[in-house]
Amino acid sequence: MIANLDGLNKAFESKIRLGIMSVLMANESVDFTTMKSLLELTDGNLASHARSLEDLGYIRCEKRFVGRKPNTSYAITDLGRAAFSAHIQALASFVNSQQ
Amino acid sequence: MENKEALNTLNDIKEMMERSSKFKAISGLSIVIIGVLASLVSAYIYSFMGDYHINTPDKWRTTAIIAIALLVVAFATVFAMSYLRAKRLNLRFTFDATMRRLLFNFFIPMVAGGLLCIALLTQHHYGLVSSITLIFYGLALINCSHFSYHELRYLGFAELVLGLIDCFMVDYALLTWFLGFGLLHIVFGILFMIKYERSK
């Protein structure tokens, strides 16, 4: 069976990056700790996957200080929203084409 | 990629979007319990007033004190039982952005309506107080339903409609409170439990 897999984005193949994008699609911005507990990740794991999405320009990372504590929060970019929507679209049409 | 795998991925995305933006740990049983509590309290008030109509400053003072106490007990019940349910089922129950958004959006109409009622009572305009409590509670539920179970808005609509009907019949304050805070909570709580808490 040869399926049409056009439009699937390699960047979202990892479950973790898919999770990060899903969370950011539904929320304006999410801080590091909340993201970590939502996806049940370790610090390093989240940081490295977030970094790769940031390098692609799909998410934006904001670092600021709350009191004296550093606080990192993530938000989706327009580019990221478009790329992730296209990915979802591709998955959905793949599922439909198989039925 | 298999068809099933693609479908699972889509479901994962949907679930993650829901879980990260909505507070999903409300206990249905606690809604039934506050309904029963409100019914008993309105029956108790009726037993010494002898009328649905609350028409004197003295009666209003007593009723207001009991109602505020009931509100505090009801809120504590929902909070505590939801916490226990979350703990039992391993759901998220932390004071994070999701819960803050839910509480904030619930309390905007609640505080506004509460202040309006206090103003009306201190100026001896009693007639519309019962409907205003129901209307603003309904609006609070509709407002916060975006950040939790979306079914909460149906309870909100029901409270709102009941409150609006009550505007036109000032003589039945106790009866509409019984229907709105008692009966509607019991019915909604049971439906909620059937949908979300039936053991699978």
HADDOCK unambig.tbl for C-alpha pairs under 7 A between the chains (distance, minus, plus):
assign (segid A and resid 19 and name CA) (segid B and resid 13 and name CA) 6.84 0.50 0.50
assign (segid A and resid 19 and name CA) (segid B and resid 16 and name CA) 6.65 0.50 0.50
assign (segid A and resid 22 and name CA) (segid B and resid 13 and name CA) 5.46 0.50 0.50
assign (segid A and resid 22 and name CA) (segid B and resid 16 and name CA) 6.00 0.50 0.50
assign (segid A and resid 22 and name CA) (segid B and resid 17 and name CA) 5.36 0.50 0.50
assign (segid A and resid 23 and name CA) (segid B and resid 16 and name CA) 6.04 0.50 0.50
assign (segid A and resid 23 and name CA) (segid B and resid 17 and name CA) 5.18 0.50 0.50
assign (segid A and resid 23 and name CA) (segid B and resid 20 and name CA) 5.83 0.50 0.50
assign (segid A and resid 26 and name CA) (segid B and resid 17 and name CA) 5.25 0.50 0.50
assign (segid A and resid 26 and name CA) (segid B and resid 21 and name CA) 6.14 0.50 0.50
assign (segid A and resid 27 and name CA) (segid B and resid 21 and name CA) 6.29 0.50 0.50
assign (segid A and resid 38 and name CA) (segid B and resid 20 and name CA) 6.91 0.50 0.50
assign (segid A and resid 91 and name CA) (segid B and resid 6 and name CA) 5.89 0.50 0.50
assign (segid A and resid 95 and name CA) (segid B and resid 3 and name CA) 5.70 0.50 0.50
assign (segid A and resid 95 and name CA) (segid B and resid 6 and name CA) 6.55 0.50 0.50
assign (segid A and resid 95 and name CA) (segid B and resid 7 and name CA) 6.54 0.50 0.50
assign (segid A and resid 98 and name CA) (segid B and resid 3 and name CA) 6.70 0.50 0.50
